[in-house]
Amino acid sequence: MRVADVMSNKPVTITPDVPVSEAFRVASAYGVQHLVITEGRLPIGVVCIRCDLADAFPKRPVGQYMSQPVTIGAYETAEHASQKMCQKGVGALIVRGGDAGWGIATRGDLLRAGFQAGEEEGLFFCAACGTHMHVHPVPGCEWVAFCVDCWDRAGPPRIGEDLGESD
């Protein structure tokens, strides 16, 4: 299976000066988790609503939170795309080439197309809950990854969080 077979030719795009609150609205309206940041018609970054913007200030421009795009060729294999996502700790790749010139491929796109993760399966899915969404490798470990929800549950309590009754 090639990346061109699973990628989206028409990704949802915004410019880097769009406020974070507007990015959330756009992502919700289109039902996507990843937005491509463009200047002109070229991709200059990617932002994940859950991973990159979860703690972002609503009025700040989304360009402050974007990450550099990780790219792959449209005619590379899905296995190579999966390995690259795991190596770079990202859930979406900007795809170069194809019919539209460029597009985006996510972990979800690969799985919906029937891709079965191979050796990198430990980094493709959360070790705690098994989801494929918003998964990041454990720093310093090349075999285990957790989703942002499991990381949040495993972390220390936040200020003001109810810890139950006191003695």
C-alpha positions as CSV (number, residue, x, y, z in Angstrom):
1,M,0.0,0.0,0.0
2,R,1.3,3.4,-1.0
3,V,0.9,6.7,1.0
4,A,-0.8,8.2,-2.1
5,D,-3.6,5.6,-1.6
6,V,-4.5,6.7,1.9
7,M,-3.5,10.4,2.0
8,S,-6.0,13.3,2.0
9,N,-5.5,15.5,-1.1
10,K,-7.4,18.4,0.5
11,P,-6.1,18.9,4.0
12,V,-7.7,21.6,6.2
13,T,-5.3,24.5,6.2
14,I,-4.9,27.8,8.1
15,T,-2.4,30.6,8.2
16,P,0.1,31.0,11.0
17,D,-1.5,34.3,12.2
18,V,-4.9,32.6,13.0
19,P,-5.7,32.7,16.7
20,V,-5.7,29.3,18.6
21,S,-9.4,29.7,19.3
22,E,-10.2,30.0,15.6
23,A,-8.0,26.9,14.9
24,F,-10.1,24.9,17.4
25,R,-13.3,26.1,15.6
26,V,-12.0,25.2,12.2
27,A,-10.8,21.7,13.3
28,S,-14.2,21.1,15.0
29,A,-16.1,22.3,11.9
30,Y,-14.2,19.9,9.6
31,G,-13.9,17.0,12.1
32,V,-10.1,16.8,12.0
33,Q,-7.3,16.7,14.6
34,H,-4.5,18.0,12.4
35,L,-4.3,21.3,10.7
36,V,-1.7,22.2,8.1
37,I,-0.2,25.7,8.5
38,T,0.4,27.3,5.1
39,E,2.0,30.4,3.7
40,G,0.6,31.0,0.2
41,R,-0.2,27.5,-1.0
42,L,2.8,25.8,0.6
43,P,2.8,23.9,4.0
44,I,5.2,25.3,6.6
45,G,3.9,23.5,9.6
46,V,1.5,21.1,11.2
47,V,-0.5,21.5,14.5
48,C,-2.4,18.8,16.4
49,I,-5.4,20.1,18.3
50,R,-4.8,17.7,21.2
51,C,-1.0,17.6,21.4
52,D,0.1,21.1,20.4
53,L,-2.8,23.3,21.3
54,A,-4.1,21.7,24.5
55,D,-2.5,24.3,26.8
56,A,-2.2,27.1,24.2
57,F,-3.5,30.6,24.9
58,P,-6.7,31.2,22.8
59,K,-5.8,34.6,21.5
60,R,-2.2,33.8,20.5
61,P,-1.4,33.0,16.8
62,V,-1.3,29.3,16.0
63,G,2.1,29.7,14.4
64,Q,3.7,29.9,17.8
65,Y,2.6,26.3,18.5
66,M,3.1,24.6,15.2
67,S,5.9,22.1,14.6
68,Q,7.9,21.8,11.4
69,P,6.3,19.4,9.0
70,V,7.7,15.9,8.6
71,T,7.5,14.9,4.9
72,I,7.3,11.7,2.9
73,G,6.9,11.0,-0.8
74,A,3.5,10.0,-2.1
75,Y,4.8,6.8,-3.6
76,E,6.5,5.5,-0.4
77,T,5.0,2.5,1.3
78,A,2.6,2.7,4.3
79,E,5.2,0.7,6.3
80,H,7.7,3.5,5.7
81,A,5.2,6.1,6.7
82,S,4.4,4.3,9.9
83,Q,8.1,3.9,10.7
84,K,8.7,7.6,10.0
85,M,5.8,8.7,12.2
86,C,7.1,6.5,15.1
87,Q,10.7,7.7,14.7
88,K,9.7,11.4,14.7
89,G,6.9,11.0,17.3
90,V,4.2,12.6,15.0
91,G,0.8,11.5,14.0
92,A,0.7,13.2,10.6
93,L,3.0,13.5,7.7
94,I,3.0,16.0,4.9
95,V,2.9,14.0,1.6
96,R,5.0,15.4,-1.3
97,G,3.8,14.6,-4.8
98,G,0.6,12.9,-5.8
99,D,-2.2,14.3,-7.9
100,A,-2.7,17.5,-5.9
101,G,1.0,18.3,-5.4
102,W,0.9,17.7,-1.6
103,G,-1.4,16.3,1.0
104,I,-1.5,14.9,4.5
105,A,-1.5,11.3,5.9
106,T,-2.3,10.5,9.5
107,R,-2.1,7.4,11.6
108,G,-5.9,7.1,11.4
109,D,-5.7,7.3,7.6
110,L,-3.3,4.3,7.5
111,L,-5.4,2.2,9.9
112,R,-8.7,3.0,8.1
113,A,-7.1,1.8,4.9
114,G,-6.3,-1.6,6.5
115,F,-2.7,-1.0,7.4
116,Q,-1.4,-3.4,10.1
117,A,1.6,-2.0,12.1
118,G,4.7,-4.1,12.0
119,E,7.8,-4.0,14.2
120,E,7.0,-0.4,15.2
121,E,3.6,-1.4,16.7
122,G,4.8,-0.5,20.2
123,L,5.2,3.1,19.1
124,F,2.1,3.2,16.9
125,F,-0.3,2.4,19.7
126,C,-0.6,3.6,23.4
127,A,0.9,0.9,25.7
128,A,-1.8,1.6,28.3
129,C,-5.1,2.0,26.4
130,G,-4.2,0.8,22.9
131,T,-5.4,3.9,21.0
132,H,-3.5,5.1,17.9
133,M,-4.4,8.8,18.4
134,H,-2.1,11.4,19.9
135,V,0.6,8.8,20.8
136,H,4.1,9.9,21.6
137,P,7.2,7.8,22.5
138,V,8.5,7.7,26.0
139,P,11.6,9.9,26.1
140,G,14.7,7.7,26.1
141,C,12.8,4.6,25.1
142,E,12.6,3.3,21.6
143,W,9.9,0.6,22.2
144,V,7.1,2.2,24.3
145,A,4.7,5.1,23.7
146,F,1.6,6.5,25.5
147,C,-1.2,8.8,24.4
148,V,-1.7,12.2,25.8
149,D,-4.7,11.1,27.9
150,C,-2.7,8.3,29.6
151,W,0.2,10.7,30.2
152,D,-2.2,13.1,31.9
153,R,-3.7,10.4,34.1
154,A,-0.3,9.1,35.1
155,G,1.1,12.6,36.0
156,P,0.9,14.4,39.3
157,P,-2.3,16.2,40.3
158,R,-2.7,19.7,39.0
159,I,-3.2,22.8,41.1
160,G,-6.8,22.8,42.4
161,E,-7.5,19.2,41.4
162,D,-9.8,17.4,43.9
163,L,-7.8,14.6,45.5
164,G,-10.7,13.3,47.6
165,E,-11.5,13.8,51.3
166,S,-8.9,14.8,53.8
167,D,-8.3,13.1,57.1
